[in-house]
Amino acid sequence: MIIDELDAGVIDMLSREPRIGVLECSRRLAVARGTVQARLDRLVARGVIQGFGPGIDPAAIGYGVTAFVTLEIWQGGGQAVLEHLRAIPEVLEVHTITGSGDMLCRIVARSNADLQRVIDDVVGFPDITRTSSLIALSTPIPHRVLPLVRAAAGPAADQPR
């Protein structure tokens, strides 16, 4: 098993209350502080926990428009396109995909007019041959992983602490 119920409890608690200390986490989980610290260290070392930084809502800092852009690129141009996309701050994530496109990007903009500027920046690269864009109207289920963590840990982890 990759994670167990205690791992799931640590992840759940830190996800809900990222500023909680290891000591308080150990008290709530009813295990020794060293146990929580060891589990936390192991989860970080294995890449299960990838960071402790604050989650940022792009809309709260003025980027209220989210769009998904599918890119078709010239064969062999993938690395150059990725470097181009990394230089555009509004490109939040890029996935290589199967299907009609080669890459799927999640981008944000301040308005629909600003979205046009961002898309122009994205497609203004010679190795990008075609794009398709979709604007997100709402996000009824935001990015989440806790249900997956609970499922991976087994049925006992489904009970919130």
Backbone as a printed PyTorch tensor [residue, N CA C, xyz], in Angstrom:
tensor([[[  0.8440,  -1.1740,   0.0000],
         [  0.0000,   0.0000,   0.0000],
         [  0.8960,   1.2470,   0.0000]],

        [[  0.5460,   2.1980,  -0.8020],
         [  1.3550,   3.4030,  -0.9440],
         [  1.1660,   4.3370,   0.2410]],

        [[ -0.0630,   4.5180,   0.6750],
         [ -0.3390,   5.2950,   1.8850],
         [ -1.3310,   4.5320,   2.7400]],

        [[ -1.3050,   4.8100,   4.0200],
         [ -2.2400,   4.1470,   4.9240],
         [ -3.1420,   5.1990,   5.5820]],

        [[ -3.9390,   4.7350,   6.5200],
         [ -4.9130,   5.6080,   7.1790],
         [ -4.2370,   6.7700,   7.9130]],

        [[ -3.1280,   6.5230,   8.5730],
         [ -2.4360,   7.6020,   9.2820],
         [ -1.8750,   8.6240,   8.3030]],

        [[ -1.2710,   8.1530,   7.2010],
         [ -0.7920,   9.0690,   6.1680],
         [ -1.9460,   9.9410,   5.6660]],

        [[ -3.0810,   9.3130,   5.3960],
         [ -4.2470,  10.0470,   4.9080],
         [ -4.7120,  11.0730,   5.9370]],

        [[ -4.6610,  10.7010,   7.2230],
         [ -5.0460,  11.6400,   8.2740],
         [ -4.1230,  12.8390,   8.3460]],

        [[ -2.8290,  12.6050,   8.2040],
         [ -1.8550,  13.6970,   8.2060],
         [ -2.1030,  14.6150,   7.0060]],

        [[ -2.2540,  14.0220,   5.8380],
         [ -2.4870,  14.8100,   4.6250],
         [ -3.7860,  15.6030,   4.7360]],

        [[ -4.8360,  14.9530,   5.2080],
         [ -6.1340,  15.6150,   5.3490],
         [ -6.0370,  16.8060,   6.3070]],

        [[ -5.4140,  16.5990,   7.4400],
         [ -5.3050,  17.6670,   8.4340],
         [ -4.4830,  18.8370,   7.8980]],

        [[ -3.3500,  18.5480,   7.2710],
         [ -2.5130,  19.6130,   6.7340],
         [ -3.1800,  20.3160,   5.5570]],

        [[ -4.0180,  19.6080,   4.8210],
         [ -4.7410,  20.2350,   3.7150],
         [ -5.8160,  21.1830,   4.2180]],

        [[ -6.5210,  20.7630,   5.2610],
         [ -7.5850,  21.6090,   5.8210],
         [ -7.0250,  22.7650,   6.6350]],

        [[ -5.9130,  22.5230,   7.3300],
         [ -5.3080,  23.5370,   8.1940],
         [ -3.8020,  23.5750,   7.9490]],

        [[ -3.3570,  24.2090,   6.8700],
         [ -1.9450,  24.1610,   6.5070],
         [ -1.0010,  24.7800,   7.5350]],

        [[ -1.5130,  25.6180,   8.4180],
         [ -0.6470,  26.2690,   9.4060],
         [ -0.5720,  25.5110,  10.7330]],

        [[ -1.2080,  24.3610,  10.7760],
         [ -1.1750,  23.5710,  12.0140],
         [  0.2480,  23.0290,  12.2230]],

        [[  0.6890,  22.9810,  13.4260],
         [  2.0160,  22.4390,  13.7290],
         [  1.9850,  20.9300,  13.8550]],

        [[  3.1550,  20.3320,  13.7870],
         [  3.2760,  18.8790,  13.8980],
         [  2.7790,  18.4040,  15.2650]],

        [[  3.0680,  19.1650,  16.3160],
         [  2.6350,  18.7760,  17.6540],
         [  1.1110,  18.7350,  17.7460]],

        [[  0.4500,  19.7720,  17.2630],
         [ -1.0220,  19.7960,  17.3070],
         [ -1.6070,  18.7010,  16.4200]],

        [[ -0.9930,  18.4740,  15.2980],
         [ -1.4440,  17.3980,  14.4040],
         [ -1.3490,  16.0510,  15.1270]],

        [[ -0.2480,  15.8340,  15.8420],
         [ -0.0820,  14.5680,  16.5630],
         [ -1.1220,  14.4260,  17.6670]],

        [[ -1.4410,  15.5260,  18.3300],
         [ -2.4720,  15.4710,  19.3840],
         [ -3.8220,  15.0750,  18.8030]],

        [[ -4.2040,  15.7060,  17.7210],
         [ -5.5070,  15.4190,  17.1160],
         [ -5.5900,  14.0110,  16.5440]],

        [[ -4.4610,  13.5090,  16.0420],
         [ -4.4550,  12.1590,  15.4820],
         [ -4.1810,  11.0930,  16.5370]],

        [[ -3.8790,  11.5440,  17.7560],
         [ -3.6110,  10.6520,  18.8880],
         [ -2.4280,   9.7130,  18.6280]],

        [[ -1.3470,  10.2900,  18.0820],
         [ -0.1010,   9.5540,  17.8910],
         [  1.0530,  10.4480,  18.3400]],

        [[  2.2150,   9.8710,  18.4860],
         [  3.3840,  10.6260,  18.9450],
         [  3.8140,  11.6590,  17.9020]],

        [[  4.3740,  12.7480,  18.4090],
         [  4.8520,  13.8120,  17.5370],
         [  5.8870,  13.2700,  16.5490]],

        [[  6.7850,  12.4360,  17.0310],
         [  7.8130,  11.8490,  16.1670],
         [  7.2260,  11.0010,  15.0530]],

        [[  6.1090,  10.3400,  15.3430],
         [  5.4410,   9.5240,  14.3270],
         [  4.9120,  10.4090,  13.2090]],

        [[  4.2560,  11.5150,  13.5830],
         [  3.7320,  12.4380,  12.5730],
         [  4.8830,  13.0280,  11.7640]],

        [[  5.9530,  13.4350,  12.4490],
         [  7.0890,  14.0200,  11.7370],
         [  7.7110,  13.0130,  10.7790]],

        [[  7.8630,  11.7660,  11.2190],
         [  8.4350,  10.7310,  10.3530],
         [  7.5400,  10.4750,   9.1440]],

        [[  6.2340,  10.4120,   9.3680],
         [  5.3010,  10.2040,   8.2590],
         [  5.3600,  11.3740,   7.2810]],

        [[  5.3770,  12.5590,   7.8230],
         [  5.4370,  13.7650,   6.9970],
         [  6.7210,  13.7730,   6.1640]],

        [[  7.8480,  13.4910,   6.8000],
         [  9.1290,  13.4490,   6.0890],
         [  9.1010,  12.4090,   4.9780]],

        [[  8.5310,  11.2390,   5.2740],
         [  8.4640,  10.1730,   4.2730],
         [  7.5580,  10.5630,   3.1020]],

        [[  6.4280,  11.1930,   3.4090],
         [  5.5110,  11.6170,   2.3470],
         [  6.1460,  12.6730,   1.4470]],

        [[  6.9200,  13.5610,   2.0350],
         [  7.6260,  14.5760,   1.2440],
         [  8.7220,  13.9210,   0.3990]],

        [[  9.5020,  13.0360,   1.0030],
         [ 10.6040,  12.3770,   0.2940],
         [ 10.1010,  11.5460,  -0.8820]],

        [[  8.9320,  10.9420,  -0.7310],
         [  8.3680,  10.1160,  -1.7980],
         [  7.6160,  10.9390,  -2.8440]],

        [[  7.4910,  12.2510,  -2.6160],
         [  6.8150,  13.1080,  -3.5850],
         [  5.3060,  13.1080,  -3.4700]],

        [[  4.7700,  12.4630,  -2.4230],
         [  3.3180,  12.4770,  -2.2240],
         [  2.8740,  13.8960,  -1.8740]],

        [[  3.5700,  14.5100,  -0.9350],
         [  3.3420,  15.9210,  -0.6050],
         [  4.3740,  16.7110,  -1.3810]],

        [[  3.8910,  17.6160,  -2.2300],
         [  4.7930,  18.3370,  -3.1200],
         [  5.0940,  19.7540,  -2.6780]],

        [[  4.4420,  20.2370,  -1.6430],
         [  4.7400,  21.5870,  -1.2080],
         [  3.8770,  22.0160,  -0.0480]],

        [[  4.2920,  23.1020,   0.5730],
         [  3.5720,  23.6490,   1.7210],
         [  3.2130,  25.1110,   1.5010]],

        [[  3.3470,  25.5650,   0.2740],
         [  3.0700,  26.9680,  -0.0320],
         [  1.5840,  27.2620,   0.0020]],

        [[  1.2460,  28.5340,   0.0200],
         [ -0.1740,  28.8930,   0.0250],
         [ -0.8180,  28.5840,  -1.3220]],

        [[ -2.0680,  28.1400,  -1.2890],
         [ -2.8380,  27.9850,  -2.5130],
         [ -3.3190,  29.3730,  -2.9420]],

        [[ -3.1530,  29.6940,  -4.1980],
         [ -3.5070,  31.0090,  -4.7040],
         [ -4.7000,  30.8870,  -5.6480]],

        [[ -5.7030,  31.7260,  -5.4450],
         [ -6.8510,  31.7850,  -6.3460],
         [ -6.5800,  32.8800,  -7.3680]],

        [[ -6.3630,  32.5330,  -8.6440],
         [ -6.0740,  33.5570,  -9.6440],
         [ -7.1430,  34.6630,  -9.7090]],

        [[ -8.4130,  34.2990,  -9.5180],
         [ -9.4810,  35.3050,  -9.5720],
         [ -9.3130,  36.3500,  -8.4720]],

        [[ -8.8120,  35.9390,  -7.3130],
         [ -8.6450,  36.8660,  -6.1890],
         [ -7.5300,  37.8760,  -6.4300]],

        [[ -6.6550,  37.5910,  -7.4020],
         [ -5.6040,  38.5590,  -7.7230],
         [ -5.8390,  39.1940,  -9.0990]],

        [[ -7.0900,  39.1380,  -9.5670],
         [ -7.4680,  39.8610, -10.7720],
         [ -7.5440,  39.0570, -12.0560]],

        [[ -7.3420,  37.7460, -11.9810],
         [ -7.4050,  36.9110, -13.1760],
         [ -8.6580,  36.0400, -13.1170]],

        [[ -9.7950,  36.6550, -13.4250],
         [-11.0870,  35.9950, -13.2690],
         [-11.5160,  35.1170, -14.4220]],

        [[-10.8020,  35.1250, -15.5270],
         [-11.1630,  34.3080, -16.6830],
         [-10.1960,  33.1240, -16.7610]],

        [[-10.7610,  31.9160, -16.8480],
         [ -9.9610,  30.7050, -17.0290],
         [-10.3320,  30.0860, -18.3610]],

        [[ -9.3380,  29.6590, -19.1110],
         [ -9.5850,  29.0070, -20.3980],
         [ -8.6750,  27.7950, -20.5260]],

        [[ -9.1090,  26.8760, -21.3380],
         [ -8.3270,  25.6970, -21.6690],
         [ -8.0340,  25.7670, -23.1610]],

        [[ -6.7760,  25.6490, -23.5150],
         [ -6.3490,  25.7970, -24.9000],
         [ -5.6270,  24.5240, -25.3240]],

        [[ -6.1150,  23.9190, -26.4010],
         [ -5.4620,  22.7590, -26.9870],
         [ -4.5420,  23.2530, -28.0940]],

        [[ -3.3020,  22.7770, -28.0620],
         [ -2.3180,  23.1780, -29.0650],
         [ -1.9360,  21.9910, -29.9280]],

        [[ -1.8430,  22.2280, -31.2260],
         [ -1.2320,  21.2680, -32.1310],
         [  0.1090,  21.8630, -32.5070]],

        [[  1.1590,  21.0480, -32.4510],
         [  2.5050,  21.5590, -32.7050],
         [  3.1900,  20.7520, -33.8010]],

        [[  4.2030,  21.3540, -34.4080],
         [  5.0240,  20.6460, -35.3800],
         [  5.7570,  19.5140, -34.6770]],

        [[  5.8950,  18.4050, -35.3720],
         [  6.6350,  17.2690, -34.8250],
         [  8.0520,  17.7050, -34.4600]],

        [[  8.4940,  17.3400, -33.2790],
         [  9.8300,  17.6830, -32.8250],
         [  9.9510,  19.0580, -32.1940]],

        [[  8.8580,  19.8130, -32.1540],
         [  8.9190,  21.1680, -31.6050],
         [  8.4820,  21.2720, -30.1680]],

        [[  8.2380,  20.1490, -29.5130],
         [  7.6700,  20.1490, -28.1690],
         [  8.4850,  20.9040, -27.1360]],

        [[  9.7840,  20.6710, -27.0930],
         [ 10.6160,  21.3380, -26.0770],
         [ 10.6400,  22.8420, -26.2750]],

        [[ 10.7570,  23.2790, -27.5150],
         [ 10.7660,  24.7170, -27.7920],
         [  9.4250,  25.3520, -27.4150]],

        [[  8.3310,  24.6590, -27.7000],
         [  7.0040,  25.1760, -27.3370],
         [  6.8770,  25.2670, -25.8210]],

        [[  7.3450,  24.2500, -25.1020],
         [  7.2800,  24.2850, -23.6400],
         [  8.0700,  25.4580, -23.0720]],

        [[  9.2370,  25.7370, -23.6160],
         [ 10.0150,  26.8880, -23.1500],
         [  9.2640,  28.1860, -23.4230]],

        [[  8.6430,  28.2860, -24.5820],
         [  7.8300,  29.4530, -24.9210],
         [  6.6880,  29.6280, -23.9160]],

        [[  5.9950,  28.5260, -23.6070],
         [  4.8540,  28.5870, -22.6910],
         [  5.2880,  28.9210, -21.2670]],

        [[  6.4410,  28.4190, -20.8400],
         [  6.9490,  28.7260, -19.4880],
         [  7.1830,  30.2220, -19.2930]],

        [[  7.4350,  30.9340, -20.3620],
         [  7.7150,  32.3680, -20.2860],
         [  6.4460,  33.2220, -20.1890]],

        [[  5.2840,  32.6030, -20.3180],
         [  4.0080,  33.3400, -20.2570],
         [  3.4010,  33.1050, -18.8810]],

        [[  3.3530,  34.1390, -18.0130],
         [  2.8830,  33.9300, -16.6370],
         [  1.4420,  33.4410, -16.5310]],

        [[  0.6140,  33.7630, -17.4980],
         [ -0.7930,  33.3590, -17.4440],
         [ -1.0090,  31.8820, -17.7720]],

        [[  0.0080,  31.2000, -18.2520],
         [ -0.0800,  29.7540, -18.5070],
         [  0.1960,  29.0550, -17.1870]],

        [[ -0.8560,  28.5080, -16.5790],
         [ -0.7350,  27.9070, -15.2510],
         [ -0.2670,  26.4610, -15.2860]],

        [[ -0.6720,  25.7220, -16.3030],
         [ -0.2360,  24.3350, -16.4170],
         [ -0.3460,  23.8790, -17.8610]],

        [[  0.4680,  22.8950, -18.2030],
         [  0.4790,  22.3180, -19.5460],
         [  0.5510,  20.8090, -19.3970]],

        [[ -0.2640,  20.1250, -20.1650],
         [ -0.2610,  18.6610, -20.1940],
         [ -0.0400,  18.2150, -21.6350]],

        [[  0.7950,  17.2070, -21.8480],
         [  0.8360,  16.5870, -23.1680],
         [ -0.3100,  15.5870, -23.1970]],

        [[ -0.9750,  15.5070, -24.3430],
         [ -2.2200,  14.7350, -24.4140],
         [ -2.2540,  13.8420, -25.6510]],

        [[ -3.2180,  12.9320, -25.6370],
         [ -3.5360,  12.1410, -26.8170],
         [ -4.7490,  12.7710, -27.4670]],

        [[ -5.0480,  12.3450, -28.6610],
         [ -6.2280,  12.8740, -29.3330],
         [ -5.8570,  13.8630, -30.4210]],

        [[ -6.7570,  14.8100, -30.6610],
         [ -6.5710,  15.7300, -31.7850],
         [ -5.5030,  16.7860, -31.5410]],

        [[ -5.1300,  16.9980, -30.3010],
         [ -4.0970,  17.9850, -30.0010],
         [ -2.8740,  17.3290, -29.4050]],

        [[ -1.8500,  18.1550, -29.1710],
         [ -0.6070,  17.6670, -28.5940],
         [ -0.4110,  18.1190, -27.1540]],

        [[ -0.9260,  19.3230, -26.8350],
         [ -0.7930,  19.8790, -25.4920],
         [ -2.1020,  20.5350, -25.0810]],

        [[ -2.3990,  20.4580, -23.7900],
         [ -3.5590,  21.1330, -23.2210],
         [ -3.0460,  22.0880, -22.1650]],

        [[ -3.4140,  23.3580, -22.2980],
         [ -2.9510,  24.3950, -21.3740],
         [ -4.1270,  24.9560, -20.5980]],

        [[ -3.9050,  25.2170, -19.3220],
         [ -4.8700,  25.9870, -18.5290],
         [ -4.2670,  27.3680, -18.4010]],

        [[ -5.0080,  28.3660, -18.8590],
         [ -4.5180,  29.7330, -18.8080],
         [ -5.5500,  30.6180, -18.1180]],

        [[ -5.0880,  31.7350, -17.6110],
         [ -5.9750,  32.7070, -16.9780],
         [ -5.7330,  34.0720, -17.5990]],

        [[ -6.7340,  34.9400, -17.4400],
         [ -6.6410,  36.3040, -17.9590],
         [ -7.5030,  37.2060, -17.0870]],

        [[ -7.2910,  38.4990, -17.2200],
         [ -8.0480,  39.4750, -16.4310],
         [ -9.4590,  39.6900, -16.9810]],

        [[ -9.6430,  39.5190, -18.2800],
         [-10.9460,  39.7320, -18.9320],
         [-10.9340,  38.9520, -20.2420]],

        [[-12.0550,  38.9580, -20.9440],
         [-12.0860,  38.2930, -22.2500],
         [-11.1410,  38.9800, -23.2310]],

        [[-11.0700,  40.3100, -23.1770],
         [-10.1480,  41.0320, -24.0510],
         [ -8.7070,  40.6590, -23.7110]],

        [[ -8.3960,  40.5530, -22.4250],
         [ -7.0590,  40.1500, -22.0130],
         [ -6.7850,  38.7040, -22.4170]],

        [[ -7.8080,  37.8670, -22.4110],
         [ -7.6580,  36.4860, -22.8590],
         [ -7.1820,  36.4470, -24.3050]],

        [[ -7.7110,  37.3460, -25.1250],
         [ -7.2650,  37.4030, -26.5230],
         [ -5.7730,  37.7080, -26.5950]],

        [[ -5.3030,  38.6350, -25.7520],
         [ -3.8770,  38.9650, -25.7130],
         [ -3.0490,  37.7440, -25.3050]],

        [[ -3.5120,  37.0310, -24.2770],
         [ -2.7700,  35.8500, -23.8040],
         [ -2.7390,  34.7740, -24.8820]],

        [[ -3.8660,  34.5200, -25.5130],
         [ -3.9040,  33.5160, -26.5850],
         [ -2.9910,  33.9330, -27.7360]],

        [[ -2.9840,  35.2190, -28.0630],
         [ -2.0710,  35.7000, -29.1080],
         [ -0.6190,  35.4430, -28.7090]],

        [[ -0.2970,  35.6630, -27.4170],
         [  1.0640,  35.3570, -26.9400],
         [  1.3690,  33.8690, -27.0840]],

        [[  0.4020,  33.0400, -26.7070],
         [  0.6030,  31.5860, -26.7720],
         [  0.8340,  31.1450, -28.2140]],

        [[ -0.0190,  31.5710, -29.1230],
         [  0.0640,  31.0870, -30.5090],
         [  1.1030,  31.8290, -31.3370]],

        [[  1.7000,  32.8590, -30.7840],
         [  2.7120,  33.6110, -31.5050],
         [  4.0560,  32.9160, -31.5210]],

        [[  4.0610,  31.6500, -31.7840],
         [  5.2820,  30.8510, -31.8090],
         [  5.2060,  29.9500, -33.0370]],

        [[  6.2380,  29.9100, -33.8460],
         [  6.1460,  29.2170, -35.1300],
         [  5.8680,  27.7120, -35.0590]],

        [[  6.2440,  27.0400, -33.9810],
         [  6.0150,  25.5970, -33.9050],
         [  4.5950,  25.2190, -33.5050]],

        [[  3.7660,  26.2060, -33.1670],
         [  2.3510,  25.9550, -32.8640],
         [  1.5640,  26.1540, -34.1450]],

        [[  0.9090,  25.0870, -34.6090],
         [  0.2270,  25.1350, -35.8990],
         [ -1.2620,  25.4110, -35.8010]],

        [[ -1.8870,  25.0310, -34.6910],
         [ -3.3340,  25.2290, -34.5560],
         [ -3.7030,  25.2020, -33.0850]],

        [[ -4.7630,  25.9410, -32.7300],
         [ -5.2480,  25.9510, -31.3530],
         [ -6.7670,  25.8330, -31.3340]],

        [[ -7.2540,  25.4570, -30.1880],
         [ -8.6900,  25.4370, -29.9140],
         [ -8.8550,  25.8760, -28.4700]],

        [[ -9.7800,  26.8020, -28.2200],
         [ -9.9300,  27.3600, -26.8730],
         [-11.3290,  27.1310, -26.3270]],

        [[-11.3950,  26.9250, -25.0260],
         [-12.6560,  26.8200, -24.2960],
         [-12.5570,  27.7140, -23.0770]],

        [[-13.5870,  28.5160, -22.8310],
         [-13.6060,  29.3620, -21.6410],
         [-14.4170,  28.6540, -20.5680]],

        [[-13.8630,  28.5700, -19.3630],
         [-14.5750,  27.9700, -18.2360],
         [-15.5860,  28.9890, -17.7040]],

        [[-16.8260,  28.5840, -17.5610],
         [-17.8650,  29.4740, -17.0370],
         [-17.9140,  29.4510, -15.5190]],

        [[-17.6390,  28.2940, -14.9340],
         [-17.5920,  28.1590, -13.4760],
         [-16.7420,  26.9380, -13.1450]],

        [[-16.4540,  26.7810, -11.8620],
         [-15.6630,  25.6430, -11.4010],
         [-16.4160,  24.9720, -10.2480]],

        [[-17.4270,  24.1720, -10.5670],
         [-18.2180,  23.5510,  -9.4980],
         [-17.4340,  22.5320,  -8.6710]],

        [[-16.4040,  21.9220,  -9.2410],
         [-15.5040,  21.0430,  -8.4890],
         [-14.0890,  21.5440,  -8.7620]],

        [[-13.5100,  22.2920,  -7.8300],
         [-12.1410,  22.7740,  -8.0430],
         [-11.1390,  21.6290,  -7.9160]],

        [[ -9.9140,  21.9060,  -8.3170],
         [ -8.8560,  20.8990,  -8.2050],
         [ -8.8500,  20.3260,  -6.7900]],

        [[ -8.8520,  19.0220,  -6.6930],
         [ -8.8980,  18.3720,  -5.3780],
         [ -8.1710,  17.0470,  -5.4560]],

        [[ -7.6130,  16.6390,  -4.3360],
         [ -6.9750,  15.3290,  -4.2650],
         [ -7.3350,  14.5750,  -2.9930]],

        [[ -7.9360,  15.2440,  -2.0150],
         [ -8.2430,  14.5600,  -0.7510],
         [ -9.1400,  13.3350,  -0.9190]],

        [[-10.1890,  13.3800,  -1.7580],
         [-10.9710,  12.1430,  -1.9400],
         [-10.1150,  10.9980,  -2.4980]],

        [[ -9.1620,  11.3270,  -3.3570],
         [ -8.2690,  10.3220,  -3.9150],
         [ -7.3300,   9.7750,  -2.8420]],

        [[ -6.8350,  10.6500,  -1.9690],
         [ -5.9670,  10.2270,  -0.8630],
         [ -6.7260,   9.2610,   0.0360]],

        [[ -7.9650,   9.6150,   0.3650],
         [ -8.7750,   8.7490,   1.2340],
         [ -9.0340,   7.3960,   0.5760]],

        [[ -9.3160,   7.4110,  -0.7320],
         [ -9.5670,   6.1500,  -1.4470],
         [ -8.3020,   5.3000,  -1.4990]],

        [[ -7.1500,   5.9330,  -1.6830],
         [ -5.8860,   5.1910,  -1.7500],
         [ -5.5140,   4.5740,  -0.4080]],

        [[ -5.9250,   5.2220,   0.6790],
         [ -5.5820,   4.7320,   2.0130],
         [ -6.5040,   3.6160,   2.4840]],

        [[ -7.6250,   3.4410,   1.8350],
         [ -8.5490,   2.3780,   2.2280],
         [ -9.8040,   2.9140,   2.8640]],

        [[-10.7600,   2.0410,   3.1200],
         [-12.0750,   2.4580,   3.6170],
         [-12.0380,   3.1570,   4.9720]],

        [[-11.1310,   2.8150,   5.8580],
         [-11.0970,   3.4440,   7.1860],
         [-10.7200,   4.9190,   7.1070]],

        [[ -9.9900,   5.3200,   6.0530],
         [ -9.5550,   6.7150,   5.9100],
         [-10.6840,   7.6160,   5.4260]],

        [[-11.8010,   7.0370,   4.9910],
         [-12.9260,   7.8440,   4.5080],
         [-13.6110,   8.6200,   5.6130]],

        [[-13.3560,   8.2560,   6.8380],
         [-13.9880,   8.9450,   7.9690],
         [-13.1740,  10.1900,   8.3380]],

        [[-13.7590,  11.4140,   8.2090],
         [-13.0080,  12.6100,   8.5760],
         [-12.6710,  12.6180,  10.0640]],

        [[-11.5530,  13.2080,  10.3980],
         [-11.1160,  13.2790,  11.7960],
         [-11.6040,  14.5630,  12.4240]]])
